[in-house]
Amino acid sequence: MADPSSYRPKPGQIPDSPGVYRFRDEHRRVIYVGKAKSLRQRLANYFQDLAGLHPRTRTMVTTAASVEWTVVSTEVEALQLEYSWIKEYDPRFNVKYRDDKSYPYLAVTMNEEYPRVQVMRGHKKKGVRYFGPYAHAWAIRDTVDLLLRVFPVRTCSAGVFKNARRTGRPCLLGYIGKCSAPCVDRVSAEEHRELADEFCDFMTGRTATYLRRLEKQMMEAAEEMEYERAARLRDDIEALKKAMEKNAVVLADATDADLIAVAEDELEAAVQIFHVRGGRVRGQRGWVTDKVEEITTGALVEHALQQLYGEETGDAVPKEVLVPALPDPLEPVQEWLTGRRGSNVSLRIPQRGDKRALMETVERNAQQALVLHKTKRASDLTTRSRALEEIADALELDSAPLRIECYDISHLQGDDVVASMVVFEDGLQRKSEYRRFQIKGFEGQDDVRSMHEVITRRFKRYLAEKERTGEWADGENTLADVSSDGDNGLTSSDPLTDTPLANGLKDDEGRPRRFAYPPQLVVVDGGQPQVAAAQRALDELGIDDIAVCGLAKRLEEVWLPGEDDPVVLPRTSEGLYLLQRVRDEAHRFAITYQRTKRAKRFRSSPLDDVPGLGDTRKQALIKHFGSVKKLRSATIDQICEVPGIGRKTAETIAAALARAAPAAPAVNTATGEIMEDEESETTAETSGEPVSAGAPDERRGQER
């Protein structure tokens, strides 16, 4: 725990001007980003008596080891820079609204030659028109199904579309009139785009025009005694009205607005947003956040606006935004929103009438969301804190382990040996920092040696990066600094010379460094031998400030280095529950990677060329012999010993393996050594994708 006075800037050193400041911990990781109209006045608030600070603010300033700032010319620039740094650094102490799900949008791909209507989630793409978000994907599909009667726009995938063009036959929707079938040239690309434009116009709220046009066409068809056509138009009108009923009118003047409401208590805040377009509620979403410092409702609204519109431009930012409290100061935020939209944006509190009534509805939804969140989490913040304290007490640590790393080894009878590293911070998964390793130094089922190798590799990288970052860790505060860091590394340039600074968070080839931050606790999946191997690796590297423990699966005992007896935590202990979660997540991540590698090996195996040999018998052969290399050297009689393999099949396998040329040897680029088989040595591999949470995988056979 750091003393804030140890890094407090000297009097007069902080400028009295707008800017953005960053607190960093002892490992130079940004833990908090803030902006201020006056940097001097704002930063002075952090260096007062600790007893007068908000508990989370007190934790932040004692975790930090330095503070730096960047001066800007206006408060709008400060707002923009604060948003970009929060996105880049992902500081742990900043207000971060957590979506409880990925909201689906109704999307029209206007960037394609033949636009397609579909459900989309995730990041928005350029050239695609989005409507929503919706609470459920089925709500989008119901709406689209009704509108396709009137606007028969393509909804099929690219593969189905290409297949229909190749065969000259449309899909089922083309036959039943719910697609204009541009795939078989029933309409031209221009006509189909006009349909997509009309679909988008209707979704933006311009409904009266189409209803009047269809009603006029229906009356004309009836007068001309074209009753079948009139009946179809009547059904089209009913379909449009039914689609409109799904979004009732809430604002009679066809307003485009977003309404934001906040429900909060001392620890958390819930935000609800209603998206109103053309006077109808077109989407709803909600966020929940922990309050990391003493913060006003106006500041919560400001953070919500940043997250809501930080990546949006043009019509995605409405003309009017209604909020429960105004940010202070208001002008920079309003100017920032106007810049995002390209025209004036009104940010205000509704006082009376329909807008005030709708705001009360949004506020009730926010209150309900906060109550539901608390029910689900069951005081999760308090529980996590208690769990970390119990672990610290049981392991006799100086402080609660805010960062825990857990390691597990996985293999199949000694083949495809891999390891995983998972990270928990403040008792929560930090999936962006998960890592996985390939073990190629030896063969066989030796979890102890594998654990020693993994711990050695991980902390060698840490020591190398620590040595490189040491040259600037004690540098002075920078008054103008262009930077960007976070999980993807950090770059910084000198404001006067614009030359790169040696910050040490990227390697010589420009790749991001992965192991810059050490844990307070290393957990290994295993008992005494694995714990001893991990501790020996740390001792050999001269690291003596990181605690090590192991969690044995049989009796859930906690083992410490050099101890003959385990530490037994009560079954009801929150600390034991957290250690179990960490261990199970490491096992799940390791075994998933091991299976992925094994599946990849099977897909590229010479056994794929053996006719009539399915996956089950391929796996039986690999399990029996251990590798394709050993299978290639086996006799026909030995191959026949595998269950399910007859002599004729064994002869076919032997002949196929004899014809297949061995794979070219891989070369370790670091040492120049030739590696065996198709795999080569790698250090830490990052898992580029977020890992889905779930129950740990069951161990299958001899798989570990």
N, C-alpha and C positions, 0 to 999 in steps of 0.2 A: 504494500500500500504506500503510494507516494504522498509526500507532503506538498500541497499546492504551492507553498511558499518557495519551494526549491526551484520551481521553474517560472515563478511569477515575473513578468517583464518589469524592467526598471521604470521608475516614474518618468513620464514624459516620452518614453519610447514608443508607446502606442499612439497612433495618429487620431485626431478628433475629426474623422471623416467617414463616409459610408464605406462598407467593405464586408468581406466574408472571412470568417475565422475557422480554424480547424484545430481540434485537440487530437494529439497523437499519444499512443501508449509507449512503453519502453522499447517496443519492437518497431516503432515508427509506423504503426498501422493507424489510420484515421478512425477515431471512435466517435467523433461528433463534429458536425458542420453546422454553422449558424451564420446569420447575417445581422447587420446592425446599421442603423442610421449614423450612430457614432460608435466606432470601435472602442474608444477609450472608456466611455460610460458603460457599454455592454460588458466588456471583459472584466471591468472592475467588480461587477456583481458576482463573478465566479470566485473571486479571491477574498471574500469576506469570511467571517467566522463560520466554520463548518457546521456548527450547531444551528445556524440560521438558514441553511440551505435545504431545499427539498431532498428527501432521502435518495432519489435516483440521481439528482444533480450532484449530491455529495459523493455518491459512488463513482460518478463519471470523473469528477475532478481529482479524486484520489487514485483512480485507475490511470489517468493521463500522466504523461511525463514531460510534455512540452505543448506549447501553443504557438501557432503561427497565423498570419493573416495576409489578406490581399486587399489592397485599396482599389476601389472603383470610383467612377465619377458620379453615378446616380444610383438611387435606390432601386430602379428597375434593373439595372445591370447586376446589382447585388442579388436580386430575386432570381434572375436567370442563372447566375453563377452558382448560387446555392443549390438550385434544382439540379444542375448538371453534375455538381460534385456529389450530391446525395445519390444520384443514379450511378456514378462511377465508383464511389468508395463503399457504398452500402454500410454506413456507420452504424454500429450496434446500439448507440444511445439516441439516435434520431427517431422522431416519430415516423413509423412505417406502417401504413395501413395495409392490413392483410386481407385480401379477398378470400372469402370462404369457398370460392369455387371459380372455375373459368367460365365466364359468361358467354353464351352463344349469341352470335349476330346473324341476321339475315343479310347475305352478301350477294351482290350482282357484279360479276367479273367484267366490267366495262373495258378492261385492258385486253380482252381477247377478241378475235375476229367475230366469233359467235358468242356473245355474252351468256353466262350461265348463272342461274339462281341456285344458291346452296347455303347450307349452314356452315359458319366458320367460327373458329375460336382462335385465341392467341393474338400475336402481333398483327396489326393492320398492314395491308399491302398497298402499294401505290397503284392507283388506277382502278381500285375496287370500291364500289359504293356500299356502305354499311348502314344497316337499320337495326336499331335495338340499343342496348342489349336486352335479351329476353331472359325470363327466369328459367325456361325449359326449352330444350330443342324441339320437343313435340309441339309446342305452341307455334313455333316457326313453320313446321311442316304442315300443320293444320291450316295456317293462314295461306301458305303458298298453294296448297291443294285447292283452296277456294278461288284464288286469284288466277290460277292457270286456265280456268274456263274462259276468262276474258282476255288475259295476256299470256298466250301459250308460248312462254319463253323456254328455252332449253334448260333442263335440269340434270342431264346425264353427265357422267364422267367423261374424261378425254378418251379413255379406252373404248367405252361403249359408242361414243360419237364416231371414232375412227373406224370401228368395226361396221357400223351402219353405213358409213360412206363406202366402205370396201364392198359390202354385199349388196348395196342399193336398196336395203329394206330398213325402215325405221323401227324403233323400239315400240313397246306396247303403248306408251303415252302418245306416240304419233298416230297410232291407229284409233285411239279413243278421243282424239281431239284436244288433249291437254299439252300438246307440243306442236309447234308449227313445222317441225321436221325439216330444219335447214340442212340436216345431214344428207337428205336425198333431194335437195333443191326444190322443195315445195314453196319455199320463200327464199328470196335472195338475202345476202348478208346485210344489205342496207335495210330491207324490210324487217329483218329479225332485230336489228339494232333499234329500229323505231319502236318495236314492241317492248324491248328492254327499257328504252327511255320512258315510255308510257307507264310501265310497271314501276319504275323509280319515282315518277311524278306522283302516282297514286300513293306510294308508300310515304312520300314526304307530306301528304295531307291534302293534295289537290284532288279531292274526291268528287266534289260537286260537278265539275266539268264533265267527267266521264259518265256520271249517273244521268245528267241531263241529255248527253249525246245518245246514250243507249235508250233512254225513254223515248226520245224523238224517233230513233230508228225503229223501235218496237211499234209505235203508233203508225209510222209510214208503212211498215210491213203488214199490219193489220188492215189498213185501208186498201192495200193492194191485194188483199186476201192471200198473202203468203204466211199462212198461219203457223207452219212449222218453224219458219225463221223467226216469227214474232214470239213463239213459245220459247225458242232458244234464247232470244234476247231477254225475255222475262226471267228465265232461269239465271242468266248472267247477272242481271240487276239484283236478284235475290242473293246470289253468291257474294257480290260486292257489299251489299248491306250487311250480310252475316259477318263478313270479314271486318267491317267497320264496327260492328257491335262488340267485337272482342276488345276494342279500345274505345271505351266510352268517352264522350266529350267532357272535359273537366274545366276548360277555359273557353268561354263562348266566343272570344274574339280571335280564335285561330292562332293563338300565341305560340311562338317557338321559345321555350325556356327550359332551363334546368333548375330544379329545386333541391337544395342541400339542407339537411337537418342533422343536428348533432345531439346525442344523448351521452352524458358522461357522469362519472363519479371521480373519486380521488385517484384511482389507479388506472382506469381504462376509459375509452371513449368509442362510441359506435357512430358511424356516419352512414346516412341513407341518401341516395340520389334518385330522383324521379326525372326521366327525360320526357319532356312534353314537346311534341311536334304537331303543328296544325291544330292545337287545342286538345290533342289526345295524348294519353300516356303511352309512349312507344317503348319504354324500357325502364328497368329498375335495377339498381345494384347497391351493394352495401359493403362497408369495410369496418374493421375493428382494430384498435391499436392500444398498446400500453402507453401510458403517459410517463415519459422518461424524465420530465422536469415539470415544475410548476408552470402551466401553460393556460392561456385564456381561450375562450371559445372562438374568438376572432382569429387567434393563431392556428387553432385546429382547422378552421375553415380555410385559412390560407394554404396550409399543407394539403388539404383535400383538393383545392383548386390546382395546385401544382401537379398532383398526381393525376387528376382528371384531364387536364388540358395540356400537360407538358409535352406530349407527343402529337397533339392535334393542331390542325390549321384549317382555315376557311370555314365552311358551314358547319363543321363538326363542333365549333365553338358557337353556342347560340347567341342571339342578340341580347338576351336577358338572363341573368343568373340571380336567383332569389336565395338568400342565406339567412340564418338566424341571428348572426352577428357579423359586423363588418371588420375586416382586418385593419390593424392600426400600424402604419398609415394606410389609407385607402387608395390614394392616387397611384402609387407605383404598381399595385396589383391590377387596378383597372387599366392602366396604360399597358401593362404586360398582356392582359387578355385582349385588348384592342389590337395589339400587334400580332397576336396569334390568329385572330379572326380576319384582320385586314380592314375592319370597319368598327364603329363604336359598339361597345358592349356595356350594358347597364348592370351594375352590381349593387343590389339594394335589399332592404328588409321589407317584405310585404306587410302592410299595415291593416288592410281591410279588404272586403269583397271576396271574390272567388279565389284569388291567389292566396290570401291569408287562410281561407278554409282548406285549400289544398296543402299549404305548408303545415297545418296542424295534422293532416293525415300523414304526411311524411315524417313528422316528429313522432307520431305514435308508432310508426314502423321502426324508427330508430330506437325508441325505448324498448320495443319488443325484441329487436335484434340484440340489444345489450343484455337483456334478461336471458335470452336463449343462449347467448355466448357464455355467460357466467355459469349457466346450468351445465353446459357441455364441458367447460374447462374445469369446473369444480375447484375454483380458487387455484388455478394452475400455477400462477406466479408464486404464490406462497408455498405451494407444494414443491415446486422446483427448488426454491431457496432452502426449504427444510431438507430436501434430499441431498443437496450439495453440502450442507452443514453436517449432516449425519456421516457422509463419506469422509469429510475432513476430520471429524472426531474419531471415527473408527480407524483411519489410517494415520492418525496423529500428524496431520498436515498443518502448516502454519496458517493457511487460509483456505477458503473454499476453492476447489478446482474449477475455475470458470471455463477453462478449455480442457476437454478430455479427448484423447485420441485412443482408439481401440484397434487392435490388429488381430487378424485371424488368417490361418493357413488353410488352403483347400487343395485337394488333389484326388485323383482316382487311381488307387493302388500305386502311388508314386509317380504317375504320369501327369503331365499338364499341371505342375505345381504352381500355384498362384497365391498371392496374399492380398489382403484388403486393409485399407486404413480408413476409418470413418471418424468424423469429428463432431463433437457436441459442444456447443457454447451456451452457457447459462442454462444447461439442461435441455437444449433444443438442438435438433439436427442442423448441421451446417453442410448441406449436400454439395454445395459448390466447391467444397474443399476435400471431398472424398478422393482417395487415390487408390490405385491398384498396381500390383507389382507382378512381374514374371520372375520365377526362381529358376535359374539355369546353371547354378554353380555346381550342382551334384544331382544324382538320381536317387530314387528310393523314398520310402516313407520316413522322413526324418524331420518332424515338425520343429524340433529344438534348433537344429542348424538353420532351418528356413527362417525361424523367428529371429535368430541372431543376425542373419544376413539382412532381413528387411529393416530391423531397427538400426543396424549400422548404416545402411544406404540412406534411410530417411534423415538421420541426424548428421551424417557427413554433409548432406546438402544444406542442412540448417547451419552448421558451423561455417561452411564456405560462404554462405550468403551473409551471415553475421559479420564475418571478417570484411566483406566488401562494403557493407552498409556502415561499418564503424567510422569511416572517414568523414561522414557528414552528420552523424547522429547528434552531435553537440553543436551544430551550426546555429547561427543567429537567425532570428525571425526575418522572413523575407517580406518586403512591403509590396512587391509586385512579382507575381509568380504564375506561370502558366503550367498547370499540372493536371494529371489524370492518373488515378491509380485504382486500387480495389483488388478483386480477385484476379484480374487480368494483368497485374503488374503496374508499375508506376513510371512515368516519364516526367522529367522536369527540365526547364531551361532557364538559364540566367537571363534576367530581364534586360540587362545592358548589352550583353554580347550575343544573346540568343544561341548559346552553345550548350550542348547537353551536359547535365551534371551527372557525376558518378553516384547514382542513388542505390545501385546494387539490387534492385528488384526485377531486373531483366538480365538475361545471360548475354554472352558475347555475340550470339546470333540473333538477339532481339526477341527471344522467346521469354514468356513470363516465368518468373521464378515461383516455385510451388511450395517451398518449405521454409518461408521466412519467419514463421511464427511458431514458437515452441509451445507445447501444452504444459499445464501444471501437473497432469496425471496421465500416465500411459497405462492402459489396461490391455492385457493379452488374454486371448481365449485359451485357457489351459491352467495347469496346476504348477507345482514347484519347478519342474524342468523348464517349462516355457518362461516362467518368471525369472529364473536364474539366468537363462540365455539373454533375455532382454536387459537385465541389469548388467550383465557382463559386457554387452555391447556398449552401453552407456559409459561404463567405467573405462573401457578401452579408449573411448573418445574423450575422456576427461570431463564428462558432464555429470555434475553432482547436485543440480538444483531441480531435477525432475523426478517426481515420485513414480514408482512402478508397482503394479499389483496384477494379480491374475484371478480370473473367475472360473473355477472348475465346475463343469456342467453337472457332474454326478450329484453332489449335495449342495450346489450353489455356495461353495466355500470361497472365501477371499484369501488368496495367498500373497504374502509379502516376501521380498528377497531376504534370504538368510534365516528365515523363521521355520522352526520345525512343526509348528502347529498353525492351522489357519485361523483367520478372524471369521467368526460366525455372526452374521448380522441377523436380527430377528426377521421372521418371515413377513411381518407386517411393516418392515422398515421401508421408507420411501427411498433411502439411499440404495438398498439392495435392488429395489425395483428399477431405479435408474441405471445401475450397473448392468442389470439383466437386459434392459432395452438397448444399451450401448453394445453389449456383447452379441445379442441376437441380430442387431443391424449389421455388425461387422461380418458375422457368419453369412447372412443373407447376401450381402454385397460380394463376398468372396466366392460363394458357391455359384452365384449367377454368372460371374466372370469366368469361372472354371468351366461351366457348362457351355458358355458361348465359345470359348476356345476349342472345346472338344467337338462341338457341332461344326465349327469352321474346319477343323481337321478332317472330320468325316466327309464334309462336302468336297474337299480337295484331295481325297484319298484315292489311290489307284484302285481300291475296291469298288469305286463307282462304275468302273468299266466292266465289272463282272456281270454278265447277264443273269437275271433272276435272283440276285443277291440283294435282299432288302435291308432296311436299317436295323432290324432286330438282330439278324445274323451278323451284320457288320459289327454291331456293338459287342456281340458275343465273342467274335474273333479278337477284337481289340482288347476286351476285358481278359481274355484267356492268355494272349501273348504279350500284352502290354503296349505294343506299338506295331506299326506297319513294318518297320525295319526288322523286328524279331520274327514277324509272320513271314517275311520274304525269305528268311533263312531256314524256316521250318520245313520238315519233310511232309509228304502227302499223308503218311500215317499219323503224324503229329497233328496235322490239320483236322483229320477225321475224328480226333478225340474231342473236338468242340461239339457240344450238343447241337443237333440240328444240321450238321454238316456231313453229308454222305461222301463216298469216295469219288463219285463222278464230279460232284461240286468241288471237292478238294482239288482234283486235277485241274478243273477250270480255273480255280483261284490261283494255283501255283503257276499255270501257264500265263495268266494275265499279269501277275506280278513279275514274272520273268521278262515279259515283253516291255513292261513299263520301265522307262529309264529313271534312275534315282533323281530326285530334285536337285537342282544346283545348290551347292552349299552356300548358306548365308554367311555374311562377313560382319563381325562386330566392328562398327565404324569407330568405336572408341579405342579399341586395342589392335585392330587389324587381324584378330584371330578368326579362323574359320569355325563356324558353329555347325553342329550336327542337325540333320533333318531340315524342316522348313522354318523353324523358329529362330529368332535371333535375340540376343540380349537387349533388354531395354531397362531403363531405370524406372522412374515412377511414371505410370501412364495416368492421365486424367480421364475421368469419365465425363465426356463432353455433354452428356444428357442428364437431366434431373432424374434421380432414381425414385421410382414409385414406392411409397411406403406400403408395408403389409407385413403379414406374419412371416417369420423366418421359414425358409425352405426346410423340408424334412430331409434328413440324410438318407441317401439311397444306396443300399448295398455297402460297398467299401468306400463310397465317395465321402470326402471330408472337406 
